[in-house]
Amino acid sequence: MDIKMQNTRVKRLIEYVKGLKANLNGKELYIRYKEDIDNVTPQEAFEIFYSLLEEGIEAKEILVFLDKVVNVFYKSLLNYRWQKPKNDNFLMDLISENEALVKKTDEIRLLLKEPDLDVKKEKLLPKIEELKQFNVHYLKKENILFPYMEKAMPKFQGLSIMWALHDVVRNQIKELIEILKDSNSSEEKLNKSIANLFFSMLGLKKKEELILFPAASEVLSDDDWYQMHKQSLEYGIAFSERDSYFSDKDEILEVLGNGMIKTETGILSFEDVLMIFNILPLDLTFVDENNKVRFFTRPKDRIFPRSPAVIGRDVRNCHPPDSVHVVEEIIESFRSGKEDFAKFWINMKGKTILIQYFALRDPKGNYKGVLEVSQDITEIKGLEGERRILQWNK
């Protein structure tokens, strides 16, 4: 398609959407922009909403008229032809989760026929609780798919609108569970809450199939899909006990020529590593597989004293004679594979100190040492309720 013609259509469709936002006559708008509406593509849909965000319109404002726009674009988007990526494992996992969601909502609809309100609530509660599992689907989009698309093209910053829809669903599930647990809630309130939830969840499914999946398939490479599938392993699959299949789970580490360390989760300099380690409110000490102290951090308020002279020292010589047997037992349990974790907590100078030991193993499971982590948890133990707003006081 001619790029100039495509850009012209996008500009006209932006005008159309702004007209809807301003509550202008929908029928007149549709007639005026019908040819553009009948040819809109998933990529253009992203450009339209990205343009609105660029003009300062917030995602929550766009949600007000979003479904109206998608419904008008529906026929053109439904008829749009696109190809799945060659490596479609990640995409198929997302699609299978959507199919499972439909089955779950169908099961819930059957329960709505129960005439007794109390019995209906009792039957519905576990089914609605189960819908919380679908958060895995949203997390994989937010933390894997969205970042890859945003790196591909600026217009995919518009995915923040879909993220806002995820949050709407999360809140609706929470509110619906509260209604089900409230013995005084009415049937009308219950039915309305379920209807709103289904509208949001199944509406998101439609937006994924019509806009998100086609657009992603057109801009992401085969390697992108390979990497996304690999990264999705730790999330699992919503409503399923099976894991997403993958053959290569080894962590990749590379030291670049400029002294940077590259891993699967990012690139850091040695200075970055030290800053990160030392800002943590933890004492970290690494003991290698030969029981030698190899490294420790220097946080601002260290709990236990450490000096550079300890480097290379046998860890058994770093503890009082009376506790050496405990150290040996931890190390040997880790080395044998019998255990992976041990913890203690003590009271010291009016503070509660948590001391944890973690077995370190390479990707093949070979024992590589112990990480000791000590933390002052006095303040943490005293936390109550929630703090959901920013406060700078300690």
Secondary structure as UniProt FT lines:
FT   HELIX           3..21
FT   TURN            22..23
FT   HELIX           26..37
FT   TURN            38..39
FT   HELIX           42..54
FT   TURN            55..56
FT   HELIX           59..79
FT   HELIX           89..111
FT   TURN            112..113
FT   HELIX           117..130
FT   HELIX           131..134
FT   HELIX           135..140
FT   HELIX           141..145
FT   HELIX           146..152
FT   HELIX           154..158
FT   HELIX           159..181
FT   TURN            183..184
FT   HELIX           187..207
FT   HELIX           208..212
FT   HELIX           213..219
FT   HELIX           222..231
FT   HELIX           232..235
FT   TURN            238..239
FT   STRAND          253..255
FT   TURN            257..258
FT   STRAND          260..263
FT   TURN            264..265
FT   STRAND          266..269
FT   HELIX           270..279
FT   STRAND          283..288
FT   TURN            289..290
FT   STRAND          292..296
FT   TURN            300..301
FT   HELIX           308..310
FT   TURN            311..312
FT   HELIX           315..318
FT   HELIX           321..323
FT   HELIX           324..336
FT   STRAND          341..348
FT   TURN            349..350
FT   STRAND          351..361
FT   TURN            363..364
FT   STRAND          367..376
FT   HELIX           378..381
//
